[in-house]
């Protein structure tokens, strides 16, 4: 009996340590949100997924790398065209088998037509570094898929995240190959000048250092743009290090902001 008690205690301790390790490790990665579709009929369902990764190639690879151990220090909201904010954390489920596998997902049924925003934030520490992260994605709910409503959330206005990527175009209906992904980067509500922004199509590997084909620097108004050549998901990401922001358990602060754009093969505004 004593032997099995010792084995069980050891296993419990390993699980606890693994969970703690995964939680700390996740603070070093980026988080982003995606939806199962960018255009859905009102009354139908859309899955909202929260991913963790983008860790390789200096945080520019659009690949999964683990999973948040919990959502206790994260927010995940839907901002609807009717002005409602819906908390998706209680509805989110872990779709992985192990602590490092899978992602978090929530099912949502839109009742109002128009543009919806998925907004996410998280604050965590890792090896003396505090990470403050935000992520956004968008989808349109429509009574008729061939005539989607153009109104909805004010996509060109910041939500108030510390570091934020703000689309300057309608991120669903005005998206398509050859149409610019035009964004503004703001830090604490102010445009951020000369900030590197990476536009990473899923499956593309960016060159080391700075890749002029997929990266831009913001102008004086904090804006830059990228024209995708094909349809597919594009992860827009930017990072800002603030070594002077220190605390009791961290020596510097790193901000990260992400935006996922689902680029259709044909622009919906032209159909």
RAQUI-V593653 format. One record per run of one state. SS is the DSSP state (H for helix, E for strand, L for the rest). FROM is the first residue (numbers start at 1). LEN is the number of residues. If there is no record, write none. Layout:
# RAQUI-V593653
ss->SS from->FROM len->LEN
ss->SS from->FROM len->LEN
This chain:
# RAQUI-V593653
ss->L from->1 len->1
ss->H from->2 len->25
ss->L from->27 len->3
ss->E from->30 len->6
ss->L from->36 len->3
ss->E from->39 len->3
ss->L from->42 len->3
ss->E from->45 len->9
ss->L from->54 len->2
ss->H from->56 len->4
ss->L from->60 len->4
ss->E from->64 len->1
ss->L from->65 len->9
ss->E from->74 len->6
ss->L from->80 len->5
ss->E from->85 len->3
ss->L from->88 len->1
ss->H from->89 len->3
ss->L from->92 len->1
ss->E from->93 len->2
ss->L from->95 len->9
ss->E from->104 len->6
ss->L from->110 len->4
ss->E from->114 len->13
ss->L from->127 len->2
ss->E from->129 len->14
ss->L from->143 len->9
ss->E from->152 len->1
ss->L from->153 len->10
ss->E from->163 len->5
ss->L from->168 len->12
ss->E from->180 len->8
ss->L from->188 len->2
ss->E from->190 len->2
ss->L from->192 len->4
ss->E from->196 len->6
ss->L from->202 len->13
ss->E from->215 len->3
ss->L from->218 len->5
ss->E from->223 len->5
ss->L from->228 len->4
ss->E from->232 len->11
ss->L from->243 len->9
ss->E from->252 len->12
ss->L from->264 len->4
ss->H from->268 len->3
ss->L from->271 len->1
